[in-house]
């Protein structure tokens, strides 16, 4: 009986190793490919130009607010309490406007990145899938992070859930 279990274990190991060898796995340098794509270079340049423009607008507004604040600081002793209170409210409003400009710029930047990089990402994913299917790869990993970028092999999720008694 003991010989039979050892023989069975050996057969299982051989079958497991041969099945693992049957799967074709590859890796790809996603960042290297992305950085070599002309579309990505153009999108990066467009995003940088957009960001520089927004930052210049915000800096201009912030510099004007800073100059006004310094002016108010030097004139404060000569002004009435009501005037100083009104100036404080004006400075608070300017600060809020600058914060809103920054928030809007961040939102606009995110939207611009989504629009610019969406087609690039799709093109890259389509190319990876085409190469994987043509070469018979079941899995392709990102060489830099180890994350899956293509998964065409079998999925064992259902079997593992069944084994654990999870629905």
VEXNUFI-727159 format. One record per atom (N, C-alpha, C): atom name; residue in one letter; x, z, y. Coordinates in steps of 0.001 Angstrom, whole numbers, plus 500000, padded with zeros to 6 digits. Layout:
N
{'CA'; 'A'; {X; Z; Y}}
...
***
This chain:
167
{'N'; 'X'; {500824; 500000; 498812}}
{'CA'; 'X'; {500000; 500000; 500000}}
{'C'; 'X'; {500872; 500000; 501258}}
{'N'; 'X'; {501980; 500802; 501203}}
{'CA'; 'X'; {502864; 500894; 502343}}
{'C'; 'X'; {503521; 499540; 502610}}
{'N'; 'X'; {503904; 498821; 501534}}
{'CA'; 'X'; {504530; 497510; 501689}}
{'C'; 'X'; {503554; 496523; 502326}}
{'N'; 'X'; {502294; 496647; 501965}}
{'CA'; 'X'; {501272; 495763; 502510}}
{'C'; 'X'; {501104; 495995; 504006}}
{'N'; 'X'; {501106; 497273; 504471}}
{'CA'; 'X'; {500973; 497536; 505913}}
{'C'; 'X'; {502195; 497060; 506675}}
{'N'; 'X'; {503387; 497204; 506112}}
{'CA'; 'X'; {504605; 496727; 506779}}
{'C'; 'X'; {504559; 495201; 506873}}
{'N'; 'X'; {504136; 494564; 505793}}
{'CA'; 'X'; {504035; 493114; 505793}}
{'C'; 'X'; {503000; 492647; 506821}}
{'N'; 'X'; {501868; 493333; 506877}}
{'CA'; 'X'; {500823; 492992; 507846}}
{'C'; 'X'; {501346; 493151; 509281}}
{'N'; 'X'; {502058; 494235; 509565}}
{'CA'; 'X'; {502629; 494475; 510903}}
{'C'; 'X'; {503625; 493382; 511260}}
{'N'; 'X'; {504439; 492974; 510299}}
{'CA'; 'X'; {505428; 491919; 510542}}
{'C'; 'X'; {504730; 490594; 510850}}
{'N'; 'X'; {503675; 490285; 510117}}
{'CA'; 'X'; {502926; 489048; 510353}}
{'C'; 'X'; {502309; 489073; 511751}}
{'N'; 'X'; {501733; 490192; 512141}}
{'CA'; 'X'; {501126; 490332; 513466}}
{'C'; 'X'; {502187; 490126; 514545}}
{'N'; 'X'; {503363; 490702; 514366}}
{'CA'; 'X'; {504438; 490549; 515358}}
{'C'; 'X'; {504849; 489086; 515474}}
{'N'; 'X'; {505000; 488391; 514370}}
{'CA'; 'X'; {505408; 486994; 514379}}
{'C'; 'X'; {504346; 486144; 515084}}
{'N'; 'X'; {503083; 486394; 514761}}
{'CA'; 'X'; {501986; 485647; 515385}}
{'C'; 'X'; {501948; 485931; 516884}}
{'N'; 'X'; {502129; 487199; 517284}}
{'CA'; 'X'; {502116; 487563; 518706}}
{'C'; 'X'; {503232; 486877; 519460}}
{'N'; 'X'; {504421; 486886; 518874}}
{'CA'; 'X'; {505564; 486243; 519533}}
{'C'; 'X'; {505333; 484745; 519649}}
{'N'; 'X'; {504820; 484129; 518612}}
{'CA'; 'X'; {504594; 482680; 518683}}
{'C'; 'X'; {503496; 482337; 519678}}
{'N'; 'X'; {502488; 483203; 519803}}
{'CA'; 'X'; {501438; 482950; 520788}}
{'C'; 'X'; {501984; 483101; 522204}}
{'N'; 'X'; {502848; 484095; 522417}}
{'CA'; 'X'; {503429; 484304; 523744}}
{'C'; 'X'; {504309; 483130; 524118}}
{'N'; 'X'; {505027; 482586; 523130}}
{'CA'; 'X'; {505887; 481431; 523416}}
{'C'; 'X'; {505064; 480187; 523700}}
{'N'; 'X'; {503848; 480124; 523170}}
{'CA'; 'X'; {503008; 478948; 523364}}
{'C'; 'X'; {502504; 478848; 524797}}
{'N'; 'X'; {502393; 479972; 525491}}
{'CA'; 'X'; {501937; 479941; 526874}}
{'C'; 'X'; {503071; 479458; 527756}}
{'N'; 'X'; {502733; 478510; 528606}}
{'CA'; 'X'; {503738; 478004; 529531}}
{'C'; 'X'; {503542; 478675; 530876}}
{'N'; 'X'; {504591; 479339; 531330}}
{'CA'; 'X'; {504567; 480074; 532584}}
{'C'; 'X'; {505655; 479501; 533487}}
{'N'; 'X'; {505334; 479363; 534754}}
{'CA'; 'X'; {506308; 478854; 535721}}
{'C'; 'X'; {506262; 479732; 536964}}
{'N'; 'X'; {507254; 479553; 537809}}
{'CA'; 'X'; {507247; 480255; 539096}}
{'C'; 'X'; {507435; 479223; 540198}}
{'N'; 'X'; {507051; 479613; 541401}}
{'CA'; 'X'; {507154; 478721; 542538}}
{'C'; 'X'; {507519; 479564; 543767}}
{'N'; 'X'; {508346; 479030; 544635}}
{'CA'; 'X'; {508732; 479716; 545870}}
{'C'; 'X'; {507746; 479305; 546958}}
{'N'; 'X'; {506653; 480075; 547076}}
{'CA'; 'X'; {505594; 479724; 548030}}
{'C'; 'X'; {506112; 479655; 549461}}
{'N'; 'X'; {506864; 480661; 549882}}
{'CA'; 'X'; {507347; 480676; 551267}}
{'C'; 'X'; {508295; 479504; 551533}}
{'N'; 'X'; {509120; 479187; 550582}}
{'CA'; 'X'; {510029; 478049; 550737}}
{'C'; 'X'; {509270; 476743; 550913}}
{'N'; 'X'; {508228; 476569; 550108}}
{'CA'; 'X'; {507410; 475358; 550204}}
{'C'; 'X'; {506662; 475337; 551533}}
{'N'; 'X'; {506010; 476460; 551861}}
{'CA'; 'X'; {505251; 476521; 553116}}
{'C'; 'X'; {506136; 476224; 554325}}
{'N'; 'X'; {507306; 476839; 554357}}
{'CA'; 'X'; {508199; 476639; 555503}}
{'C'; 'X'; {508757; 475226; 555585}}
{'N'; 'X'; {508713; 474485; 554479}}
{'CA'; 'X'; {509183; 473099; 554483}}
{'C'; 'X'; {508075; 472105; 554842}}
{'N'; 'X'; {506825; 472566; 554834}}
{'CA'; 'X'; {505708; 471664; 555122}}
{'C'; 'X'; {505641; 471371; 556624}}
{'N'; 'X'; {505612; 470080; 557011}}
{'CA'; 'X'; {505523; 469732; 558436}}
{'C'; 'X'; {504251; 470277; 559091}}
{'N'; 'X'; {503159; 470328; 558334}}
{'CA'; 'X'; {501904; 470851; 558884}}
{'C'; 'X'; {502051; 472319; 559282}}
{'N'; 'X'; {502785; 473073; 558477}}
{'CA'; 'X'; {502998; 474503; 558758}}
{'C'; 'X'; {503873; 474658; 559996}}
{'N'; 'X'; {504896; 473823; 560111}}
{'CA'; 'X'; {505773; 473901; 561282}}
{'C'; 'X'; {504985; 473611; 562560}}
{'N'; 'X'; {504111; 472601; 562506}}
{'CA'; 'X'; {503302; 472265; 563676}}
{'C'; 'X'; {502313; 473384; 563984}}
{'N'; 'X'; {501688; 473928; 562964}}
{'CA'; 'X'; {500729; 475020; 563166}}
{'C'; 'X'; {501430; 476241; 563759}}
{'N'; 'X'; {502627; 476552; 563264}}
{'CA'; 'X'; {503390; 477676; 563813}}
{'C'; 'X'; {503694; 477462; 565290}}
{'N'; 'X'; {504089; 476238; 565653}}
{'CA'; 'X'; {504404; 475927; 567051}}
{'C'; 'X'; {503149; 476042; 567920}}
{'N'; 'X'; {502029; 475540; 567424}}
{'CA'; 'X'; {500768; 475632; 568171}}
{'C'; 'X'; {500347; 477092; 568368}}
{'N'; 'X'; {500480; 477883; 567326}}
{'CA'; 'X'; {500120; 479301; 567404}}
{'C'; 'X'; {501031; 480012; 568399}}
{'N'; 'X'; {502325; 479702; 568359}}
{'CA'; 'X'; {503262; 480342; 569289}}
{'C'; 'X'; {502924; 479980; 570729}}
{'N'; 'X'; {502611; 478716; 570994}}
{'CA'; 'X'; {502236; 478290; 572341}}
{'C'; 'X'; {500981; 479023; 572797}}
{'N'; 'X'; {499989; 479091; 571926}}
{'CA'; 'X'; {498744; 479799; 572231}}
{'C'; 'X'; {499022; 481267; 572544}}
{'N'; 'X'; {499823; 481907; 571695}}
{'CA'; 'X'; {500145; 483323; 571872}}
{'C'; 'X'; {500913; 483563; 573168}}
{'N'; 'X'; {501876; 482695; 573463}}
{'CA'; 'X'; {502643; 482833; 574709}}
{'C'; 'X'; {501745; 482718; 575934}}
{'N'; 'X'; {500799; 481786; 575884}}
{'CA'; 'X'; {499867; 481599; 576998}}
{'C'; 'X'; {499007; 482851; 577192}}
{'N'; 'X'; {498467; 483371; 576109}}
{'CA'; 'X'; {497623; 484571; 576193}}
{'C'; 'X'; {498431; 485770; 576694}}
{'N'; 'X'; {499642; 485911; 576190}}
{'CA'; 'X'; {500480; 487031; 576619}}
{'C'; 'X'; {500817; 486920; 578109}}
{'N'; 'X'; {501042; 485708; 578599}}
{'CA'; 'X'; {501343; 485513; 580019}}
{'C'; 'X'; {500137; 485889; 580878}}
{'N'; 'X'; {498942; 485515; 580437}}
{'CA'; 'X'; {497721; 485873; 581172}}
{'C'; 'X'; {497551; 487385; 581237}}
{'N'; 'X'; {497759; 488038; 580116}}
{'CA'; 'X'; {497602; 489494; 580061}}
{'C'; 'X'; {498673; 490176; 580915}}
{'N'; 'X'; {499902; 489673; 580850}}
{'CA'; 'X'; {500980; 490262; 581643}}
{'C'; 'X'; {500707; 490103; 583135}}
{'N'; 'X'; {500198; 488947; 583527}}
{'CA'; 'X'; {499874; 488714; 584941}}
{'C'; 'X'; {498837; 489730; 585418}}
{'N'; 'X'; {497800; 489919; 584614}}
{'CA'; 'X'; {496745; 490877; 584974}}
{'C'; 'X'; {497296; 492306; 584998}}
{'N'; 'X'; {498134; 492643; 584024}}
{'CA'; 'X'; {498712; 493991; 583954}}
{'C'; 'X'; {499659; 494242; 585125}}
{'N'; 'X'; {500446; 493233; 585499}}
{'CA'; 'X'; {501355; 493378; 586642}}
{'C'; 'X'; {500570; 493587; 587937}}
{'N'; 'X'; {499472; 492841; 588104}}
{'CA'; 'X'; {498628; 492997; 589298}}
{'C'; 'X'; {498023; 494403; 589328}}
{'N'; 'X'; {497593; 494890; 588172}}
{'CA'; 'X'; {497020; 496230; 588091}}
{'C'; 'X'; {498085; 497285; 588401}}
{'N'; 'X'; {499280; 497076; 587914}}
{'CA'; 'X'; {500369; 498017; 588172}}
{'C'; 'X'; {500714; 498058; 589661}}
{'N'; 'X'; {500759; 496904; 590308}}
{'CA'; 'X'; {501043; 496842; 591754}}
{'C'; 'X'; {499948; 497562; 592538}}
{'N'; 'X'; {498702; 497328; 592136}}
{'CA'; 'X'; {497580; 497981; 592808}}
{'C'; 'X'; {497649; 499495; 592599}}
{'N'; 'X'; {498008; 499911; 591402}}
{'CA'; 'X'; {498117; 501348; 591107}}
{'C'; 'X'; {499195; 501994; 591983}}
{'N'; 'X'; {500334; 501335; 592102}}
{'CA'; 'X'; {501412; 501878; 592942}}
{'C'; 'X'; {500983; 501946; 594407}}
{'N'; 'X'; {500268; 500919; 594844}}
{'CA'; 'X'; {499767; 500915; 596220}}
{'C'; 'X'; {498816; 502101; 596416}}
{'N'; 'X'; {497927; 502289; 595480}}
{'CA'; 'X'; {496968; 503381; 595580}}
{'C'; 'X'; {497669; 504739; 595552}}
{'N'; 'X'; {498707; 504846; 594754}}
{'CA'; 'X'; {499460; 506096; 594673}}
{'C'; 'X'; {500096; 506451; 596025}}
{'N'; 'X'; {500684; 505465; 596681}}
{'CA'; 'X'; {501344; 505744; 597966}}
{'C'; 'X'; {500327; 506001; 599071}}
{'N'; 'X'; {499170; 505358; 598998}}
{'CA'; 'X'; {498148; 505517; 600035}}
{'C'; 'X'; {497214; 506696; 599789}}
{'N'; 'X'; {497227; 507273; 598606}}
{'CA'; 'X'; {496278; 508330; 598229}}
{'C'; 'X'; {496245; 509504; 599208}}
{'N'; 'X'; {497402; 510011; 599664}}
{'CA'; 'X'; {497334; 511164; 600581}}
{'C'; 'X'; {496622; 510850; 601901}}
{'N'; 'X'; {496610; 509598; 602299}}
{'CA'; 'X'; {496003; 509203; 603576}}
{'C'; 'X'; {494528; 508858; 603431}}
{'N'; 'X'; {494001; 508823; 602226}}
{'CA'; 'X'; {492614; 508409; 601986}}
{'C'; 'X'; {491727; 509627; 601711}}
{'N'; 'X'; {490423; 509382; 601857}}
{'CA'; 'X'; {489466; 510461; 601594}}
{'C'; 'X'; {489277; 510633; 600086}}
{'N'; 'X'; {488669; 511742; 599721}}
{'CA'; 'X'; {488420; 512018; 598300}}
{'C'; 'X'; {487518; 510960; 597680}}
{'N'; 'X'; {486514; 510496; 598453}}
{'CA'; 'X'; {485606; 509462; 597931}}
{'C'; 'X'; {486354; 508149; 597679}}
{'N'; 'X'; {487231; 507790; 598626}}
{'CA'; 'X'; {488002; 506546; 598461}}
{'C'; 'X'; {488921; 506642; 597242}}
{'N'; 'X'; {489562; 507788; 597073}}
{'CA'; 'X'; {490443; 507965; 595922}}
{'C'; 'X'; {489661; 507946; 594608}}
{'N'; 'X'; {488477; 508515; 594600}}
{'CA'; 'X'; {487632; 508489; 593402}}
{'C'; 'X'; {487213; 507056; 593084}}
{'N'; 'X'; {486858; 506297; 594109}}
{'CA'; 'X'; {486487; 504889; 593921}}
{'C'; 'X'; {487681; 504083; 593398}}
{'N'; 'X'; {488869; 504384; 593920}}
{'CA'; 'X'; {490076; 503675; 593469}}
{'C'; 'X'; {490388; 504029; 592012}}
{'N'; 'X'; {490201; 505278; 591635}}
{'CA'; 'X'; {490415; 505689; 590246}}
{'C'; 'X'; {489458; 504930; 589321}}
{'N'; 'X'; {488217; 504819; 589745}}
{'CA'; 'X'; {487227; 504078; 588953}}
{'C'; 'X'; {487623; 502607; 588838}}
{'N'; 'X'; {488115; 502040; 589928}}
{'CA'; 'X'; {488556; 500637; 589916}}
{'C'; 'X'; {489739; 500461; 588963}}
{'N'; 'X'; {490678; 501406; 588977}}
{'CA'; 'X'; {491835; 501311; 588079}}
{'C'; 'X'; {491412; 501458; 586613}}
{'N'; 'X'; {490445; 502341; 586384}}
{'CA'; 'X'; {489933; 502511; 585023}}
{'C'; 'X'; {489284; 501207; 584548}}
{'N'; 'X'; {488515; 500566; 585427}}
{'CA'; 'X'; {487855; 499308; 585095}}
{'C'; 'X'; {488899; 498217; 584814}}
{'N'; 'X'; {489953; 498174; 585627}}
{'CA'; 'X'; {491023; 497197; 585395}}
{'C'; 'X'; {491680; 497431; 584026}}
{'N'; 'X'; {491916; 498687; 583695}}
{'CA'; 'X'; {492498; 499010; 582390}}
{'C'; 'X'; {491610; 498550; 581248}}
{'N'; 'X'; {490308; 498744; 581412}}
{'CA'; 'X'; {489360; 498294; 580383}}
{'C'; 'X'; {489350; 496774; 580264}}
{'N'; 'X'; {489432; 496089; 581413}}
{'CA'; 'X'; {489466; 494625; 581394}}
{'C'; 'X'; {490713; 494118; 580670}}
{'N'; 'X'; {491835; 494763; 580912}}
{'CA'; 'X'; {493079; 494362; 580237}}
{'C'; 'X'; {492955; 494594; 578741}}
{'N'; 'X'; {492374; 495724; 578361}}
{'CA'; 'X'; {492185; 496017; 576940}}
{'C'; 'X'; {491253; 494984; 576294}}
{'N'; 'X'; {490186; 494609; 577013}}
{'CA'; 'X'; {489270; 493585; 576499}}
{'C'; 'X'; {489977; 492243; 576358}}
{'N'; 'X'; {490845; 491923; 577327}}
{'CA'; 'X'; {491620; 490680; 577236}}
{'C'; 'X'; {492512; 490687; 575994}}
{'N'; 'X'; {493150; 491826; 575730}}
{'CA'; 'X'; {494017; 491936; 574553}}
{'C'; 'X'; {493209; 491812; 573263}}
{'N'; 'X'; {492062; 492475; 573215}}
{'CA'; 'X'; {491207; 492399; 572025}}
{'C'; 'X'; {490725; 490969; 571788}}
{'N'; 'X'; {490300; 490313; 572846}}
{'CA'; 'X'; {489819; 488930; 572731}}
{'C'; 'X'; {490951; 488003; 572311}}
{'N'; 'X'; {492130; 488218; 572889}}
{'CA'; 'X'; {493282; 487385; 572521}}
{'C'; 'X'; {493611; 487561; 571043}}
{'N'; 'X'; {493538; 488791; 570550}}
{'CA'; 'X'; {493816; 489048; 569135}}
{'C'; 'X'; {492785; 488353; 568252}}
{'N'; 'X'; {491520; 488446; 568634}}
{'CA'; 'X'; {490448; 487797; 567879}}
{'C'; 'X'; {490610; 486272; 567901}}
{'N'; 'X'; {490903; 485737; 569089}}
{'CA'; 'X'; {491108; 484293; 569224}}
{'C'; 'X'; {492297; 483828; 568393}}
{'N'; 'X'; {493363; 484628; 568397}}
{'CA'; 'X'; {494559; 484288; 567617}}
{'C'; 'X'; {494216; 484240; 566132}}
{'N'; 'X'; {493479; 485237; 565661}}
{'CA'; 'X'; {493101; 485261; 564249}}
{'C'; 'X'; {492264; 484033; 563887}}
{'N'; 'X'; {491318; 483682; 564750}}
{'CA'; 'X'; {490501; 482500; 564505}}
{'C'; 'X'; {491326; 481227; 564497}}
{'N'; 'X'; {492258; 481130; 565428}}
{'CA'; 'X'; {493123; 479943; 565504}}
{'C'; 'X'; {494006; 479840; 564256}}
{'N'; 'X'; {494513; 480986; 563787}}
{'CA'; 'X'; {495327; 480983; 562572}}
{'C'; 'X'; {494498; 480557; 561365}}
{'N'; 'X'; {493278; 481063; 561271}}
{'CA'; 'X'; {492414; 480688; 560151}}
{'C'; 'X'; {492158; 479181; 560135}}
{'N'; 'X'; {491863; 478631; 561316}}
{'CA'; 'X'; {491590; 477191; 561416}}
{'C'; 'X'; {492848; 476376; 561110}}
{'N'; 'X'; {493989; 476831; 561624}}
{'CA'; 'X'; {495226; 476071; 561458}}
{'C'; 'X'; {495767; 476143; 560030}}
{'N'; 'X'; {495719; 477324; 559433}}
{'CA'; 'X'; {496361; 477500; 558133}}
{'C'; 'X'; {495438; 477255; 556948}}
{'N'; 'X'; {494122; 477214; 557161}}
{'CA'; 'X'; {493187; 476961; 556063}}
{'C'; 'X'; {493464; 475655; 555331}}
{'N'; 'X'; {493542; 474535; 556046}}
{'CA'; 'X'; {493820; 473260; 555367}}
{'C'; 'X'; {495202; 473221; 554711}}
{'N'; 'X'; {496164; 473893; 555307}}
{'CA'; 'X'; {497514; 473922; 554741}}
{'C'; 'X'; {497495; 474682; 553410}}
{'N'; 'X'; {496812; 475816; 553405}}
{'CA'; 'X'; {496698; 476612; 552186}}
{'C'; 'X'; {495972; 475834; 551095}}
{'N'; 'X'; {494906; 475134; 551472}}
{'CA'; 'X'; {494154; 474332; 550490}}
{'C'; 'X'; {495032; 473222; 549909}}
{'N'; 'X'; {495780; 472550; 550775}}
{'CA'; 'X'; {496660; 471465; 550325}}
{'C'; 'X'; {497705; 471997; 549339}}
{'N'; 'X'; {498291; 473150; 549659}}
{'CA'; 'X'; {499299; 473749; 548782}}
{'C'; 'X'; {498675; 474167; 547449}}
{'N'; 'X'; {497523; 474821; 547494}}
{'CA'; 'X'; {496860; 475247; 546254}}
{'C'; 'X'; {496458; 474063; 545384}}
{'N'; 'X'; {495976; 472995; 546012}}
{'CA'; 'X'; {495612; 471791; 545258}}
{'C'; 'X'; {496841; 471189; 544577}}
{'N'; 'X'; {497971; 471164; 545293}}
{'CA'; 'X'; {499206; 470621; 544718}}
{'C'; 'X'; {499685; 471478; 543549}}
{'N'; 'X'; {499610; 472795; 543704}}
{'CA'; 'X'; {500021; 473697; 542622}}
{'C'; 'X'; {499141; 473490; 541398}}
{'N'; 'X'; {497834; 473393; 541614}}
{'CA'; 'X'; {496913; 473182; 540494}}
{'C'; 'X'; {497182; 471848; 539797}}
{'N'; 'X'; {497440; 470803; 540576}}
{'CA'; 'X'; {497719; 469474; 540008}}
{'C'; 'X'; {498989; 469504; 539160}}
{'N'; 'X'; {500038; 470148; 539680}}
{'CA'; 'X'; {501299; 470248; 538939}}
{'C'; 'X'; {501106; 471089; 537683}}
{'N'; 'X'; {500362; 472191; 537798}}
{'CA'; 'X'; {500130; 473064; 536645}}
{'C'; 'X'; {499415; 472317; 535528}}
{'N'; 'X'; {498393; 471576; 535895}}
{'CA'; 'X'; {497636; 470838; 534870}}
{'C'; 'X'; {498469; 469710; 534273}}
{'N'; 'X'; {499213; 469006; 535118}}
{'CA'; 'X'; {500031; 467894; 534637}}
{'C'; 'X'; {501155; 468377; 533725}}
{'N'; 'X'; {501704; 469554; 533994}}
{'CA'; 'X'; {502825; 470074; 533215}}
{'C'; 'X'; {502389; 471013; 532097}}
{'N'; 'X'; {501103; 471323; 532040}}
{'CA'; 'X'; {500597; 472192; 530985}}
{'C'; 'X'; {500865; 473675; 531226}}
{'N'; 'X'; {501129; 474060; 532466}}
{'CA'; 'X'; {501343; 475486; 532757}}
{'C'; 'X'; {500013; 476215; 532740}}
{'N'; 'X'; {500003; 477372; 532088}}
{'CA'; 'X'; {498810; 478194; 532084}}
{'C'; 'X'; {498830; 479186; 533235}}
{'N'; 'X'; {500040; 479575; 533645}}
{'CA'; 'X'; {500194; 480524; 534743}}
{'C'; 'X'; {501351; 480076; 535628}}
{'N'; 'X'; {501162; 480230; 536936}}
{'CA'; 'X'; {502262; 480020; 537873}}
{'C'; 'X'; {502307; 481265; 538763}}
{'N'; 'X'; {503492; 481831; 538871}}
{'CA'; 'X'; {503706; 483031; 539665}}
{'C'; 'X'; {504475; 482691; 540931}}
{'N'; 'X'; {504232; 483461; 541990}}
{'CA'; 'X'; {505043; 483341; 543200}}
{'C'; 'X'; {506389; 483985; 542891}}
{'N'; 'X'; {507464; 483256; 543057}}
{'CA'; 'X'; {508795; 483757; 542727}}
{'C'; 'X'; {509196; 484935; 543603}}
{'N'; 'X'; {508630; 485033; 544794}}
{'CA'; 'X'; {509013; 486104; 545715}}
{'C'; 'X'; {508263; 487404; 545473}}
{'N'; 'X'; {507013; 487324; 545009}}
{'CA'; 'X'; {506229; 488547; 544860}}
{'C'; 'X'; {505763; 488800; 543430}}
{'N'; 'X'; {505777; 487806; 542599}}
{'CA'; 'X'; {505289; 487970; 541240}}
{'C'; 'X'; {503780; 487844; 541120}}
{'N'; 'X'; {503102; 487558; 542231}}
{'CA'; 'X'; {501650; 487413; 542217}}
{'C'; 'X'; {501275; 486061; 541610}}
{'N'; 'X'; {500137; 486037; 540941}}
{'CA'; 'X'; {499647; 484781; 540388}}
{'C'; 'X'; {499223; 483854; 541517}}
{'N'; 'X'; {499643; 482600; 541454}}
{'CA'; 'X'; {499152; 481599; 542390}}
{'C'; 'X'; {498303; 480566; 541649}}
{'N'; 'X'; {498423; 480563; 540326}}
{'CA'; 'X'; {497572; 479703; 539502}}
{'C'; 'X'; {497395; 480412; 538170}}
{'N'; 'X'; {496139; 480459; 537706}}
{'CA'; 'X'; {495850; 481079; 536421}}
{'C'; 'X'; {494918; 480155; 535663}}
{'N'; 'X'; {495443; 479526; 534653}}
{'CA'; 'X'; {494623; 478634; 533852}}
{'C'; 'X'; {494510; 479115; 532422}}
{'N'; 'X'; {495225; 480171; 532081}}
{'CA'; 'X'; {495221; 480700; 530723}}
{'C'; 'X'; {493994; 481527; 530441}}
{'N'; 'X'; {493929; 482047; 529228}}
{'CA'; 'X'; {492765; 482838; 528833}}
{'C'; 'X'; {492686; 484151; 529616}}
{'N'; 'X'; {491469; 484618; 529817}}
{'CA'; 'X'; {491216; 485864; 530531}}
{'C'; 'X'; {490756; 486909; 529518}}
{'N'; 'X'; {491498; 488007; 529420}}
{'CA'; 'X'; {491193; 489049; 528445}}
{'C'; 'X'; {490355; 490177; 529038}}
{'N'; 'X'; {489845; 490025; 530243}}
{'CA'; 'X'; {489100; 491091; 530913}}
{'C'; 'X'; {487911; 491559; 530073}}
{'N'; 'X'; {487107; 490633; 529589}}
{'CA'; 'X'; {485910; 490998; 528822}}
{'C'; 'X'; {486279; 491750; 527551}}
{'N'; 'X'; {487321; 491311; 526867}}
{'CA'; 'X'; {487736; 491973; 525625}}
{'C'; 'X'; {488230; 493389; 525890}}
{'N'; 'X'; {488985; 493571; 526970}}
{'CA'; 'X'; {489489; 494904; 527306}}
{'C'; 'X'; {488337; 495820; 527702}}
{'N'; 'X'; {487383; 495303; 528478}}
{'CA'; 'X'; {486211; 496107; 528846}}
{'C'; 'X'; {485428; 496518; 527602}}
{'N'; 'X'; {485287; 495577; 526658}}
{'CA'; 'X'; {484565; 495883; 525421}}
{'C'; 'X'; {485296; 496961; 524642}}
{'N'; 'X'; {486599; 496859; 524569}}
{'CA'; 'X'; {487417; 497841; 523879}}
{'C'; 'X'; {487281; 499225; 524501}}
{'N'; 'X'; {487163; 499262; 525812}}
{'CA'; 'X'; {487017; 500536; 526531}}
{'C'; 'X'; {485569; 501023; 526591}}
{'N'; 'X'; {484643; 500189; 526142}}
{'CA'; 'X'; {483233; 500555; 526181}}
{'C'; 'X'; {482632; 500445; 527562}}
{'N'; 'X'; {483209; 499571; 528379}}
{'CA'; 'X'; {482723; 499353; 529756}}
{'C'; 'X'; {481907; 498055; 529765}}
{'N'; 'X'; {480788; 498105; 530441}}
{'CA'; 'X'; {479966; 496869; 530548}}
{'C'; 'X'; {480351; 496080; 531740}}
***
